[in-house]
Amino acid sequence: MLFYRCFFVILHIMIAKTEAIVLHSFKYGEQKLVVDMFTRDHGRLTFMVPLPKSAKGRLKKQYFQPLTPLTVAYDYRPSLQFQKLTDAGILQPLSSIQTSPSKLAISMFVAEFLYHALKGEQQNDPLFAYLCSAIEWLDGRPSQYANFHLAFLIHLSRFLGFYPNLDGYEAGSYFDLRAGTFCTAPPSHRDLLLPAEAAMMQTLMRMDFATMHLFRMNRQQRAQLLDVALRYYRLHLPDFPQLRSVEVLKELFE
């Protein structure tokens, strides 16, 4: 009798229910998807998702679009490469991201960026809350969101442990990419921003979602700021690749 009680306790523990954000998905065979998600309770996980054979199935393919916030249930087995998803539902309906071409391009970039940046990321509740609030903000904003990806990237670094230090900036400063600090003389290594690019980093750090529309930039200036932010991330995230969505993003917004 004790054995059966222990068995049911263990079974109950393995069934996890939490919130998640879809990062990436691709079809595997004819009736399955492989879906990468960032979950509130267990961090980054990969799921094997059976596709329904009819429209009445619970696990609908449209749930697994990039950046979709979900509630999920799964048989949690940390030793396995693929978790078995048993149920999913929309946590936060997105009203405009999937229908606005510009927002869709931004969301594809953010999802691709997070897919690489959050590899191996463990449970991080403040980070999960930040991602949910950012997605909600973008989806609900009718206009003046051209700088969203820039503000998103610089504040994301706070949750990953390498947010730059704004103290010490003055005109003509250099920026030490390794230390994440401004300095009046160039560091002894080559991982630095010269004064013109250091000024861009300072601009980035002054942005947030509430004020970013006040920073008037053309397409070229926005692309330069994005290059600075990505250079910073590549130094702090080993093996961070070139992103395919960057060039599309740079063509948005004159």
Salt bridges, closest charged atoms under 4 A:
GLU19 OE1 - ARG40 NE 2.94
ASP36 OD1 - ARG44 NE 3.55
ASP75 OD2 - ARG77 NH2 3.28
ASP125 OD1 - ARG40 NH1 2.63
ASP176 OD1 - HIS189 NE2 3.19
ASP191 OD2 - ARG178 NE 2.74
GLU197 OE1 - ARG231 NH1 3.62
ASP227 OD1 - LYS250 NZ 2.79
GLU251 OE1 - ARG219 NH1 3.65
GLU254 OE1 - ARG219 NH2 3.47
